[in-house]
């Protein structure tokens, strides 16, 4: 539930963002680069939420499966934060740190998105896939 509420807040922030895609392509100051990295992460997290929600919908008749997916997502979120804290730790006092941290989170979120989308492509009878076919 907190995951969904958090992503709804992120979506609201995304709608209010003054940054345009062109500004991200042409940005030359660190503050703008940080905001662009934040915008990219917000978009990726929205796509993750969409895939997650679709999987939850397919698991509507499988409460244990829904619990396992929720636990996996919670663990993934914790792992992503810890991994990015570690991998960007040497820049923690620099102005580039927010951008590097956001880019790390975006990269890991894209990996999660790829995995969730793969689950959505499971074929009927695939015993290696935890998500029922459409």
N, CA, C and O atoms as CSV, one atom per row, in Angstrom:
chain,resi,resn,atom,element,x,y,z
A,1,UNK,N,N,0.828,-1.193,0.000
A,1,UNK,CA,C,0.000,0.000,0.000
A,1,UNK,C,C,0.869,1.252,0.000
A,1,UNK,O,O,0.616,2.193,-0.753
A,2,UNK,N,N,1.908,1.257,0.860
A,2,UNK,CA,C,2.795,2.424,0.892
A,2,UNK,C,C,3.487,2.609,-0.447
A,2,UNK,O,O,3.745,3.734,-0.875
A,3,UNK,N,N,3.790,1.481,-1.114
A,3,UNK,CA,C,4.417,1.540,-2.432
A,3,UNK,C,C,3.509,2.288,-3.405
A,3,UNK,O,O,3.969,3.158,-4.145
A,4,UNK,N,N,2.230,1.952,-3.404
A,4,UNK,CA,C,1.277,2.586,-4.311
A,4,UNK,C,C,1.090,4.061,-3.986
A,4,UNK,O,O,1.055,4.896,-4.889
A,5,UNK,N,N,0.970,4.384,-2.711
A,5,UNK,CA,C,0.803,5.782,-2.302
A,5,UNK,C,C,2.033,6.592,-2.689
A,5,UNK,O,O,1.917,7.712,-3.185
A,6,UNK,N,N,3.199,6.026,-2.461
A,6,UNK,CA,C,4.437,6.722,-2.812
A,6,UNK,C,C,4.526,6.994,-4.297
A,6,UNK,O,O,4.940,8.077,-4.712
A,7,UNK,N,N,4.140,6.018,-5.097
A,7,UNK,CA,C,4.203,6.231,-6.540
A,7,UNK,C,C,3.147,7.219,-7.017
A,7,UNK,O,O,3.368,7.942,-7.988
A,8,UNK,N,N,2.006,7.256,-6.345
A,8,UNK,CA,C,1.013,8.273,-6.692
A,8,UNK,C,C,1.553,9.668,-6.411
A,8,UNK,O,O,1.337,10.595,-7.191
A,9,UNK,N,N,2.253,9.810,-5.296
A,9,UNK,CA,C,2.878,11.105,-4.979
A,9,UNK,C,C,3.929,11.456,-6.017
A,9,UNK,O,O,4.039,12.611,-6.429
A,10,UNK,N,N,4.703,10.464,-6.441
A,10,UNK,CA,C,5.711,10.710,-7.468
A,10,UNK,C,C,5.062,11.137,-8.780
A,10,UNK,O,O,5.569,12.021,-9.471
A,11,UNK,N,N,3.954,10.515,-9.115
A,11,UNK,CA,C,3.256,10.887,-10.344
A,11,UNK,C,C,2.753,12.327,-10.270
A,11,UNK,O,O,2.802,13.056,-11.261
A,12,UNK,N,N,2.273,12.732,-9.103
A,12,UNK,CA,C,1.819,14.118,-8.931
A,12,UNK,C,C,2.990,15.083,-9.079
A,12,UNK,O,O,2.855,16.142,-9.692
A,13,UNK,N,N,4.126,14.719,-8.521
A,13,UNK,CA,C,5.312,15.564,-8.674
A,13,UNK,C,C,5.740,15.649,-10.133
A,13,UNK,O,O,6.148,16.708,-10.610
A,14,UNK,N,N,5.644,14.532,-10.830
A,14,UNK,CA,C,6.009,14.503,-12.239
A,14,UNK,C,C,5.169,15.483,-13.039
A,14,UNK,O,O,5.682,16.184,-13.911
A,15,UNK,N,N,3.892,15.528,-12.747
A,15,UNK,CA,C,3.002,16.436,-13.467
A,15,UNK,C,C,3.342,17.894,-13.196
A,15,UNK,O,O,3.105,18.752,-14.046
A,16,UNK,N,N,3.888,18.182,-12.034
A,16,UNK,CA,C,4.196,19.560,-11.661
A,16,UNK,C,C,5.618,19.980,-12.048
A,16,UNK,O,O,5.985,21.137,-11.842
A,17,UNK,N,N,6.417,19.077,-12.596
A,17,UNK,CA,C,7.808,19.361,-12.915
A,17,UNK,C,C,7.933,20.393,-14.033
A,17,UNK,O,O,7.255,20.281,-15.055
A,18,UNK,N,N,8.793,21.399,-13.850
A,18,UNK,CA,C,9.006,22.388,-14.899
A,18,UNK,C,C,10.022,21.949,-15.945
A,18,UNK,O,O,10.182,22.619,-16.965
A,19,UNK,N,N,10.708,20.841,-15.710
A,19,UNK,CA,C,11.761,20.417,-16.623
A,19,UNK,C,C,11.160,19.817,-17.886
A,19,UNK,O,O,10.271,18.968,-17.820
A,20,UNK,N,N,11.642,20.255,-19.007
A,20,UNK,CA,C,11.237,19.713,-20.292
A,20,UNK,C,C,12.309,18.757,-20.780
A,20,UNK,O,O,13.469,18.866,-20.381
A,21,UNK,N,N,11.934,17.820,-21.639
A,21,UNK,CA,C,12.895,16.845,-22.150
A,21,UNK,C,C,14.063,17.529,-22.849
A,21,UNK,O,O,15.211,17.109,-22.705
A,22,UNK,N,N,13.773,18.569,-23.595
A,22,UNK,CA,C,14.832,19.282,-24.306
A,22,UNK,C,C,15.820,19.899,-23.321
A,22,UNK,O,O,17.025,19.906,-23.571
A,23,UNK,N,N,15.314,20.417,-22.201
A,23,UNK,CA,C,16.191,20.997,-21.192
A,23,UNK,C,C,17.122,19.931,-20.622
A,23,UNK,O,O,18.269,20.229,-20.287
A,24,UNK,N,N,16.651,18.710,-20.510
A,24,UNK,CA,C,17.501,17.634,-20.002
A,24,UNK,C,C,18.594,17.297,-21.010
A,24,UNK,O,O,19.727,17.011,-20.625
A,25,UNK,N,N,18.264,17.330,-22.279
A,25,UNK,CA,C,19.258,17.042,-23.306
A,25,UNK,C,C,20.331,18.116,-23.384
A,25,UNK,O,O,21.485,17.820,-23.693
A,26,UNK,N,N,19.959,19.353,-23.108
A,26,UNK,CA,C,20.873,20.481,-23.261
A,26,UNK,C,C,21.435,20.999,-21.943
A,26,UNK,O,O,22.129,22.016,-21.930
A,27,UNK,N,N,21.152,20.331,-20.854
A,27,UNK,CA,C,21.525,20.846,-19.545
A,27,UNK,C,C,23.035,20.867,-19.344
A,27,UNK,O,O,23.754,19.954,-19.747
A,28,UNK,N,N,23.485,21.939,-18.708
A,28,UNK,CA,C,24.918,22.055,-18.442
A,28,UNK,C,C,25.211,22.375,-16.978
A,28,UNK,O,O,26.378,22.463,-16.596
A,29,UNK,N,N,24.181,22.552,-16.152
A,29,UNK,CA,C,24.464,22.811,-14.735
A,29,UNK,C,C,23.996,21.627,-13.889
A,29,UNK,O,O,23.051,20.924,-14.245
A,30,UNK,N,N,24.667,21.427,-12.783
A,30,UNK,CA,C,24.436,20.237,-11.968
A,30,UNK,C,C,23.026,20.176,-11.400
A,30,UNK,O,O,22.438,19.098,-11.320
A,31,UNK,N,N,22.487,21.301,-11.012
A,31,UNK,CA,C,21.131,21.315,-10.468
A,31,UNK,C,C,20.130,20.798,-11.501
A,31,UNK,O,O,19.245,20.005,-11.180
A,32,UNK,N,N,20.280,21.253,-12.728
A,32,UNK,CA,C,19.393,20.806,-13.808
A,32,UNK,C,C,19.613,19.316,-14.092
A,32,UNK,O,O,18.652,18.576,-14.305
A,33,UNK,N,N,20.857,18.881,-14.095
A,33,UNK,CA,C,21.151,17.464,-14.317
A,33,UNK,C,C,20.534,16.597,-13.219
A,33,UNK,O,O,20.014,15.515,-13.494
A,34,UNK,N,N,20.592,17.072,-11.983
A,34,UNK,CA,C,19.971,16.348,-10.871
A,34,UNK,C,C,18.468,16.229,-11.085
A,34,UNK,O,O,17.889,15.161,-10.887
A,35,UNK,N,N,17.846,17.321,-11.488
A,35,UNK,CA,C,16.398,17.307,-11.699
A,35,UNK,C,C,16.020,16.392,-12.863
A,35,UNK,O,O,14.996,15.709,-12.815
A,36,UNK,N,N,16.836,16.383,-13.891
A,36,UNK,CA,C,16.564,15.506,-15.028
A,36,UNK,C,C,16.689,14.031,-14.632
A,36,UNK,O,O,15.892,13.197,-15.063
A,37,UNK,N,N,17.687,13.720,-13.813
A,37,UNK,CA,C,17.842,12.345,-13.331
A,37,UNK,C,C,16.641,11.951,-12.472
A,37,UNK,O,O,16.170,10.816,-12.534
A,38,UNK,N,N,16.156,12.888,-11.678
A,38,UNK,CA,C,14.977,12.644,-10.850
A,38,UNK,C,C,13.754,12.387,-11.727
A,38,UNK,O,O,12.966,11.483,-11.449
A,39,UNK,N,N,13.599,13.165,-12.761
A,39,UNK,CA,C,12.481,13.001,-13.685
A,39,UNK,C,C,12.529,11.628,-14.358
A,39,UNK,O,O,11.501,10.965,-14.493
A,40,UNK,N,N,13.710,11.209,-14.775
A,40,UNK,CA,C,13.854,9.893,-15.405
A,40,UNK,C,C,13.453,8.782,-14.437
A,40,UNK,O,O,12.765,7.837,-14.821
A,41,UNK,N,N,13.885,8.897,-13.184
A,41,UNK,CA,C,13.542,7.884,-12.184
A,41,UNK,C,C,12.039,7.849,-11.926
A,41,UNK,O,O,11.459,6.771,-11.789
A,42,UNK,N,N,11.415,8.995,-11.859
A,42,UNK,CA,C,9.965,9.051,-11.636
A,42,UNK,C,C,9.232,8.322,-12.760
A,42,UNK,O,O,8.291,7.571,-12.506
A,43,UNK,N,N,9.658,8.540,-13.986
A,43,UNK,CA,C,9.017,7.870,-15.131
A,43,UNK,C,C,9.218,6.359,-15.062
A,43,UNK,O,O,8.289,5.590,-15.308
A,44,UNK,N,N,10.424,5.946,-14.730
A,44,UNK,CA,C,10.696,4.510,-14.646
A,44,UNK,C,C,9.890,3.873,-13.521
A,44,UNK,O,O,9.332,2.790,-13.693
A,45,UNK,N,N,9.827,4.535,-12.378
A,45,UNK,CA,C,9.052,3.982,-11.256
A,45,UNK,C,C,7.566,3.891,-11.597
A,45,UNK,O,O,6.884,2.967,-11.156
A,46,UNK,N,N,7.069,4.835,-12.371
A,46,UNK,CA,C,5.665,4.768,-12.793
A,46,UNK,C,C,5.439,3.546,-13.686
A,46,UNK,O,O,4.408,2.883,-13.579
A,47,UNK,N,N,6.394,3.249,-14.560
A,47,UNK,CA,C,6.284,2.069,-15.422
A,47,UNK,C,C,6.381,0.786,-14.594
A,47,UNK,O,O,5.678,-0.186,-14.872
A,48,UNK,N,N,7.245,0.778,-13.581
A,48,UNK,CA,C,7.350,-0.378,-12.683
A,48,UNK,C,C,6.018,-0.588,-11.972
A,48,UNK,O,O,5.536,-1.717,-11.874
A,49,UNK,N,N,5.428,0.482,-11.481
A,49,UNK,CA,C,4.147,0.379,-10.779
A,49,UNK,C,C,3.064,-0.171,-11.701
A,49,UNK,O,O,2.247,-0.993,-11.287
A,50,UNK,N,N,3.062,0.279,-12.939
A,50,UNK,CA,C,2.067,-0.199,-13.903
A,50,UNK,C,C,2.217,-1.711,-14.124
A,50,UNK,O,O,1.225,-2.440,-14.109
A,51,UNK,N,N,3.442,-2.177,-14.327
A,51,UNK,CA,C,3.678,-3.610,-14.523
A,51,UNK,C,C,3.333,-4.398,-13.255
A,51,UNK,O,O,2.713,-5.459,-13.324
A,52,UNK,N,N,3.738,-3.870,-12.108
A,52,UNK,CA,C,3.444,-4.505,-10.816
A,52,UNK,C,C,1.931,-4.646,-10.634
A,52,UNK,O,O,1.444,-5.712,-10.257
A,53,UNK,N,N,1.200,-3.578,-10.899
A,53,UNK,CA,C,-0.255,-3.610,-10.740
A,53,UNK,C,C,-0.899,-4.619,-11.686
A,53,UNK,O,O,-1.859,-5.296,-11.319
A,54,UNK,N,N,-0.370,-4.718,-12.904
A,54,UNK,CA,C,-0.923,-5.686,-13.851
A,54,UNK,C,C,-0.684,-7.116,-13.355
A,54,UNK,O,O,-1.563,-7.972,-13.462
A,55,UNK,N,N,0.494,-7.362,-12.821
A,55,UNK,CA,C,0.776,-8.692,-12.270
A,55,UNK,C,C,-0.138,-8.973,-11.084
A,55,UNK,O,O,-0.694,-10.066,-10.971
A,56,UNK,N,N,-0.296,-7.995,-10.203
A,56,UNK,CA,C,-1.200,-8.179,-9.059
A,56,UNK,C,C,-2.608,-8.509,-9.544
A,56,UNK,O,O,-3.296,-9.329,-8.936
A,57,UNK,N,N,-3.034,-7.885,-10.620
A,57,UNK,CA,C,-4.340,-8.180,-11.185
A,57,UNK,C,C,-4.441,-9.619,-11.669
A,57,UNK,O,O,-5.464,-10.276,-11.474
A,58,UNK,N,N,-3.390,-10.101,-12.291
A,58,UNK,CA,C,-3.390,-11.488,-12.761
A,58,UNK,C,C,-3.346,-12.479,-11.604
A,58,UNK,O,O,-3.760,-13.630,-11.742
A,59,UNK,N,N,-2.846,-12.025,-10.480
A,59,UNK,CA,C,-2.759,-12.884,-9.296
A,59,UNK,C,C,-3.960,-12.716,-8.365
A,59,UNK,O,O,-3.891,-13.097,-7.197
A,60,UNK,N,N,-5.042,-12.158,-8.862
A,60,UNK,CA,C,-6.196,-11.849,-8.004
A,60,UNK,C,C,-6.762,-13.086,-7.306
A,60,UNK,O,O,-7.327,-12.979,-6.217
A,61,UNK,N,N,-6.613,-14.251,-7.924
A,61,UNK,CA,C,-7.118,-15.487,-7.325
A,61,UNK,C,C,-6.028,-16.267,-6.588
A,61,UNK,O,O,-6.219,-17.432,-6.240
A,62,UNK,N,N,-4.894,-15.625,-6.354
A,62,UNK,CA,C,-3.752,-16.279,-5.709
A,62,UNK,C,C,-3.199,-15.375,-4.605
A,62,UNK,O,O,-2.191,-14.697,-4.807
A,63,UNK,N,N,-3.859,-15.362,-3.430
A,63,UNK,CA,C,-3.416,-14.465,-2.362
A,63,UNK,C,C,-1.970,-14.707,-1.921
A,63,UNK,O,O,-1.257,-13.765,-1.573
A,64,UNK,N,N,-1.544,-15.969,-1.936
A,64,UNK,CA,C,-0.153,-16.250,-1.553
A,64,UNK,C,C,0.812,-15.679,-2.586
A,64,UNK,O,O,1.866,-15.148,-2.235
A,65,UNK,N,N,0.451,-15.789,-3.844
A,65,UNK,CA,C,1.282,-15.217,-4.906
A,65,UNK,C,C,1.373,-13.704,-4.782
A,65,UNK,O,O,2.436,-13.118,-4.987
A,66,UNK,N,N,0.259,-13.082,-4.449
A,66,UNK,CA,C,0.252,-11.622,-4.254
A,66,UNK,C,C,1.171,-11.228,-3.092
A,66,UNK,O,O,1.908,-10.246,-3.173
A,67,UNK,N,N,1.110,-12.014,-2.011
A,67,UNK,CA,C,1.981,-11.738,-0.858
A,67,UNK,C,C,3.451,-11.899,-1.232
A,67,UNK,O,O,4.292,-11.099,-0.822
A,68,UNK,N,N,3.756,-12.939,-2.014
A,68,UNK,CA,C,5.149,-13.159,-2.426
A,68,UNK,C,C,5.632,-12.027,-3.324
A,68,UNK,O,O,6.770,-11.577,-3.196
A,69,UNK,N,N,4.778,-11.566,-4.229
A,69,UNK,CA,C,5.168,-10.455,-5.101
A,69,UNK,C,C,5.389,-9.189,-4.287
A,69,UNK,O,O,6.365,-8.472,-4.510
A,70,UNK,N,N,4.496,-8.907,-3.347
A,70,UNK,CA,C,4.652,-7.714,-2.502
A,70,UNK,C,C,5.950,-7.795,-1.697
A,70,UNK,O,O,6.661,-6.799,-1.560
A,71,UNK,N,N,6.257,-8.974,-1.169
A,71,UNK,CA,C,7.498,-9.147,-0.404
A,71,UNK,C,C,8.717,-8.982,-1.308
A,71,UNK,O,O,9.713,-8.375,-0.914
A,72,UNK,N,N,8.631,-9.523,-2.512
A,72,UNK,CA,C,9.746,-9.394,-3.456
A,72,UNK,C,C,9.972,-7.935,-3.826
A,72,UNK,O,O,11.114,-7.485,-3.921
A,73,UNK,N,N,8.886,-7.194,-4.034
A,73,UNK,CA,C,9.021,-5.779,-4.390
A,73,UNK,C,C,9.609,-4.981,-3.235
A,73,UNK,O,O,10.456,-4.111,-3.437
A,74,UNK,N,N,9.157,-5.281,-2.036
A,74,UNK,CA,C,9.688,-4.592,-0.855
A,74,UNK,C,C,11.190,-4.872,-0.712
A,74,UNK,O,O,11.975,-3.966,-0.433
A,75,UNK,N,N,11.573,-6.127,-0.906
A,75,UNK,CA,C,12.991,-6.495,-0.822
A,75,UNK,C,C,13.789,-5.837,-1.947
A,75,UNK,O,O,14.916,-5.391,-1.732
A,76,UNK,N,N,13.209,-5.779,-3.135
A,76,UNK,CA,C,13.884,-5.138,-4.267
A,76,UNK,C,C,14.123,-3.657,-3.972
A,76,UNK,O,O,15.207,-3.135,-4.231
A,77,UNK,N,N,13.125,-2.998,-3.438
A,77,UNK,CA,C,13.269,-1.575,-3.104
A,77,UNK,C,C,14.384,-1.362,-2.079
A,77,UNK,O,O,15.191,-0.442,-2.212
A,78,UNK,N,N,14.420,-2.219,-1.058
A,78,UNK,CA,C,15.463,-2.107,-0.030
A,78,UNK,C,C,16.841,-2.382,-0.631
A,78,UNK,O,O,17.802,-1.668,-0.345
A,79,UNK,N,N,16.930,-3.412,-1.458
A,79,UNK,CA,C,18.197,-3.734,-2.121
A,79,UNK,C,C,18.666,-2.567,-2.989
A,79,UNK,O,O,19.835,-2.184,-2.938
A,80,UNK,N,N,17.765,-2.010,-3.776
A,80,UNK,CA,C,18.130,-0.912,-4.680
A,80,UNK,C,C,18.709,0.261,-3.909
A,80,UNK,O,O,19.742,0.814,-4.285
A,81,UNK,N,N,18.041,0.634,-2.834
A,81,UNK,CA,C,18.532,1.757,-2.034
A,81,UNK,C,C,19.903,1.445,-1.452
A,81,UNK,O,O,20.815,2.269,-1.530
A,82,UNK,N,N,20.053,0.261,-0.869
A,82,UNK,CA,C,21.333,-0.112,-0.260
A,82,UNK,C,C,22.445,-0.191,-1.302
A,82,UNK,O,O,23.558,0.276,-1.058
A,83,UNK,N,N,22.155,-0.773,-2.449
A,83,UNK,CA,C,23.157,-0.891,-3.511
A,83,UNK,C,C,23.599,0.485,-4.000
A,83,UNK,O,O,24.791,0.729,-4.190
A,84,UNK,N,N,22.644,1.373,-4.202
A,84,UNK,CA,C,22.995,2.709,-4.691
A,84,UNK,C,C,23.700,3.532,-3.619
A,84,UNK,O,O,24.582,4.332,-3.933
A,85,UNK,N,N,23.323,3.346,-2.365
A,85,UNK,CA,C,24.055,4.004,-1.276
A,85,UNK,C,C,25.513,3.553,-1.286
A,85,UNK,O,O,26.423,4.363,-1.109
A,86,UNK,N,N,25.724,2.261,-1.494
A,86,UNK,CA,C,27.081,1.732,-1.533
A,86,UNK,C,C,27.838,2.222,-2.766
A,86,UNK,O,O,28.953,2.730,-2.654
A,87,UNK,N,N,27.230,2.068,-3.933
A,87,UNK,CA,C,27.965,2.352,-5.169
A,87,UNK,C,C,28.248,3.836,-5.380
A,87,UNK,O,O,29.155,4.191,-6.133
A,88,UNK,N,N,27.485,4.701,-4.728
A,88,UNK,CA,C,27.725,6.145,-4.877
A,88,UNK,C,C,28.299,6.762,-3.607
A,88,UNK,O,O,28.400,7.984,-3.498
A,89,UNK,N,N,28.669,5.933,-2.662
A,89,UNK,CA,C,29.136,6.412,-1.364
A,89,UNK,C,C,30.332,7.343,-1.413
A,89,UNK,O,O,30.455,8.234,-0.573
A,90,UNK,N,N,31.216,7.151,-2.382
A,90,UNK,CA,C,32.407,8.001,-2.462
A,90,UNK,C,C,32.096,9.425,-2.908
A,90,UNK,O,O,32.949,10.306,-2.803
A,91,UNK,N,N,30.885,9.657,-3.402
A,91,UNK,CA,C,30.522,11.003,-3.874
A,91,UNK,C,C,29.551,11.705,-2.940
A,91,UNK,O,O,29.032,12.772,-3.271
A,92,UNK,N,N,29.300,11.119,-1.777
A,92,UNK,CA,C,28.241,11.602,-0.895
A,92,UNK,C,C,28.349,13.092,-0.559
A,92,UNK,O,O,27.324,13.731,-0.319
A,93,UNK,N,N,29.527,13.652,-0.535
A,93,UNK,CA,C,29.679,15.073,-0.212
A,93,UNK,C,C,29.784,15.967,-1.443
A,93,UNK,O,O,30.012,17.169,-1.312
A,94,UNK,N,N,29.626,15.406,-2.616
A,94,UNK,CA,C,29.766,16.194,-3.835
A,94,UNK,C,C,28.436,16.587,-4.443
A,94,UNK,O,O,27.407,15.966,-4.175
A,95,UNK,N,N,28.466,17.614,-5.257
A,95,UNK,CA,C,27.234,18.080,-5.906
A,95,UNK,C,C,26.718,17.082,-6.938
A,95,UNK,O,O,25.552,17.141,-7.330
A,96,UNK,N,N,27.572,16.172,-7.376
A,96,UNK,CA,C,27.164,15.172,-8.362
A,96,UNK,C,C,26.446,13.986,-7.715
A,96,UNK,O,O,25.810,13.194,-8.411
A,97,UNK,N,N,26.544,13.860,-6.399
A,97,UNK,CA,C,25.982,12.697,-5.704
A,97,UNK,C,C,24.490,12.474,-5.977
A,97,UNK,O,O,24.102,11.346,-6.278
A,98,UNK,N,N,23.641,13.498,-5.884
A,98,UNK,CA,C,22.221,13.233,-6.149
A,98,UNK,C,C,21.983,12.648,-7.539
A,98,UNK,O,O,21.186,11.724,-7.696
A,99,UNK,N,N,22.670,13.181,-8.542
A,99,UNK,CA,C,22.486,12.678,-9.899
A,99,UNK,C,C,22.945,11.224,-10.004
A,99,UNK,O,O,22.237,10.394,-10.575
A,100,UNK,N,N,24.115,10.911,-9.465
A,100,UNK,CA,C,24.621,9.542,-9.540
A,100,UNK,C,C,23.718,8.574,-8.789
A,100,UNK,O,O,23.479,7.460,-9.253
A,101,UNK,N,N,23.224,8.988,-7.647
A,101,UNK,CA,C,22.320,8.150,-6.870
A,101,UNK,C,C,21.015,7.902,-7.631
A,101,UNK,O,O,20.526,6.773,-7.688
A,102,UNK,N,N,20.462,8.955,-8.209
A,102,UNK,CA,C,19.223,8.823,-8.979
A,102,UNK,C,C,19.432,7.961,-10.220
A,102,UNK,O,O,18.571,7.153,-10.565
A,103,UNK,N,N,20.560,8.127,-10.886
A,103,UNK,CA,C,20.851,7.315,-12.068
A,103,UNK,C,C,21.010,5.845,-11.695
A,103,UNK,O,O,20.570,4.962,-12.433
A,104,UNK,N,N,21.636,5.584,-10.557
A,104,UNK,CA,C,21.769,4.211,-10.070
A,104,UNK,C,C,20.387,3.610,-9.802
A,104,UNK,O,O,20.094,2.492,-10.228
A,105,UNK,N,N,19.551,4.354,-9.099
A,105,UNK,CA,C,18.197,3.871,-8.803
A,105,UNK,C,C,17.397,3.658,-10.081
A,105,UNK,O,O,16.629,2.702,-10.180
A,106,UNK,N,N,17.572,4.536,-11.051
A,106,UNK,CA,C,16.869,4.395,-12.323
A,106,UNK,C,C,17.335,3.133,-13.047
A,106,UNK,O,O,16.519,2.385,-13.587
A,107,UNK,N,N,18.640,2.899,-13.055
A,107,UNK,CA,C,19.180,1.708,-13.708
A,107,UNK,C,C,18.618,0.439,-13.071
A,107,UNK,O,O,18.182,-0.469,-13.779
A,108,UNK,N,N,18.626,0.372,-11.761
A,108,UNK,CA,C,18.094,-0.808,-11.080
A,108,UNK,C,C,16.581,-0.926,-11.267
A,108,UNK,O,O,16.055,-2.033,-11.380
A,109,UNK,N,N,15.887,0.197,-11.300
A,109,UNK,CA,C,14.434,0.175,-11.533
A,109,UNK,C,C,14.126,-0.334,-12.931
A,109,UNK,O,O,13.138,-1.041,-13.132
A,110,UNK,N,N,14.959,0.019,-13.893
A,110,UNK,CA,C,14.771,-0.495,-15.256
A,110,UNK,C,C,14.990,-2.008,-15.302
A,110,UNK,O,O,14.291,-2.722,-16.021
A,111,UNK,N,N,15.962,-2.489,-14.533
A,111,UNK,CA,C,16.172,-3.936,-14.454
A,111,UNK,C,C,14.941,-4.621,-13.864
A,111,UNK,O,O,14.517,-5.672,-14.346
A,112,UNK,N,N,14.379,-4.031,-12.836
A,112,UNK,CA,C,13.171,-4.590,-12.222
A,112,UNK,C,C,12.014,-4.557,-13.217
A,112,UNK,O,O,11.248,-5.515,-13.321
A,113,UNK,N,N,11.895,-3.463,-13.939
A,113,UNK,CA,C,10.841,-3.337,-14.943
A,113,UNK,C,C,10.970,-4.434,-15.995
A,113,UNK,O,O,9.972,-5.042,-16.384
A,114,UNK,N,N,12.186,-4.689,-16.454
A,114,UNK,CA,C,12.399,-5.755,-17.439
A,114,UNK,C,C,11.936,-7.101,-16.890
A,114,UNK,O,O,11.312,-7.887,-17.603
A,115,UNK,N,N,12.244,-7.364,-15.624
A,115,UNK,CA,C,11.844,-8.634,-15.010
A,115,UNK,C,C,10.321,-8.732,-14.897
A,115,UNK,O,O,9.737,-9.768,-15.215
A,116,UNK,N,N,9.685,-7.656,-14.444
A,116,UNK,CA,C,8.224,-7.663,-14.319
A,116,UNK,C,C,7.567,-7.832,-15.684
A,116,UNK,O,O,6.599,-8.580,-15.818
A,117,UNK,N,N,8.082,-7.150,-16.687
A,117,UNK,CA,C,7.516,-7.280,-18.038
A,117,UNK,C,C,7.711,-8.691,-18.583
A,117,UNK,O,O,6.860,-9.193,-19.318
A,118,UNK,N,N,8.820,-9.333,-18.232
A,118,UNK,CA,C,9.028,-10.721,-18.657
A,118,UNK,C,C,7.964,-11.626,-18.033
A,118,UNK,O,O,7.454,-12.532,-18.692
A,119,UNK,N,N,7.630,-11.381,-16.767
A,119,UNK,CA,C,6.565,-12.153,-16.128
A,119,UNK,C,C,5.237,-11.982,-16.861
A,119,UNK,O,O,4.434,-12.912,-16.925
A,120,UNK,N,N,5.012,-10.813,-17.402
A,120,UNK,CA,C,3.753,-10.544,-18.097
A,120,UNK,C,C,3.677,-11.246,-19.452
A,120,UNK,O,O,2.615,-11.276,-20.074
A,121,UNK,N,N,4.780,-11.802,-19.906
A,121,UNK,CA,C,4.811,-12.495,-21.199
A,121,UNK,C,C,4.808,-14.011,-21.036
A,121,UNK,O,O,5.043,-14.741,-21.999
A,122,UNK,N,N,4.546,-14.478,-19.837
A,122,UNK,CA,C,4.529,-15.920,-19.592
A,122,UNK,C,C,3.464,-16.587,-20.451
A,122,UNK,O,O,2.380,-16.049,-20.672
A,123,UNK,N,N,3.811,-17.767,-20.924
A,123,UNK,CA,C,2.861,-18.528,-21.724
A,123,UNK,C,C,2.142,-19.545,-20.843
A,123,UNK,O,O,2.667,-19.994,-19.823
A,124,UNK,N,N,0.950,-19.890,-21.255
A,124,UNK,CA,C,0.144,-20.874,-20.537
A,124,UNK,C,C,0.937,-22.162,-20.361
A,124,UNK,O,O,1.524,-22.677,-21.313
A,125,UNK,N,N,0.948,-22.677,-19.133
A,125,UNK,CA,C,1.623,-23.936,-18.852
A,125,UNK,C,C,3.092,-23.811,-18.494
A,125,UNK,O,O,3.733,-24.821,-18.204
A,126,UNK,N,N,3.647,-22.607,-18.505
A,126,UNK,CA,C,5.058,-22.404,-18.154
A,126,UNK,C,C,5.206,-22.497,-16.639
A,126,UNK,O,O,4.856,-21.562,-15.918
A,127,UNK,N,N,5.717,-23.613,-16.165
A,127,UNK,CA,C,5.844,-23.843,-14.729
A,127,UNK,C,C,6.973,-23.044,-14.097
A,127,UNK,O,O,7.071,-22.983,-12.871
A,128,UNK,N,N,7.824,-22.433,-14.906
A,128,UNK,CA,C,8.913,-21.613,-14.371
A,128,UNK,C,C,8.487,-20.167,-14.177
A,128,UNK,O,O,9.277,-19.342,-13.718
A,129,UNK,N,N,7.259,-19.859,-14.517
A,129,UNK,CA,C,6.769,-18.486,-14.411
A,129,UNK,C,C,5.679,-18.394,-13.341
A,129,UNK,O,O,4.708,-19.150,-13.382
A,130,UNK,N,N,5.832,-17.475,-12.387
A,130,UNK,CA,C,4.871,-17.373,-11.289
A,130,UNK,C,C,3.602,-16.582,-11.622
A,130,UNK,O,O,2.717,-16.448,-10.778
A,131,UNK,N,N,3.512,-16.061,-12.845
A,131,UNK,CA,C,2.378,-15.210,-13.214
A,131,UNK,C,C,1.548,-15.916,-14.280
A,131,UNK,O,O,2.087,-16.344,-15.301
A,132,UNK,N,N,0.246,-16.039,-14.053
A,132,UNK,CA,C,-0.605,-16.687,-15.051
A,132,UNK,C,C,-0.608,-15.914,-16.374
A,132,UNK,O,O,-0.502,-14.688,-16.402
A,133,UNK,N,N,-0.733,-16.668,-17.460
A,133,UNK,CA,C,-0.838,-16.035,-18.774
A,133,UNK,C,C,-2.129,-15.234,-18.840
A,133,UNK,O,O,-3.078,-15.498,-18.102
A,134,UNK,N,N,-2.149,-14.280,-19.708
A,134,UNK,CA,C,-3.311,-13.398,-19.850
A,134,UNK,C,C,-4.537,-14.144,-20.291
A,134,UNK,O,O,-5.598,-13.544,-20.456
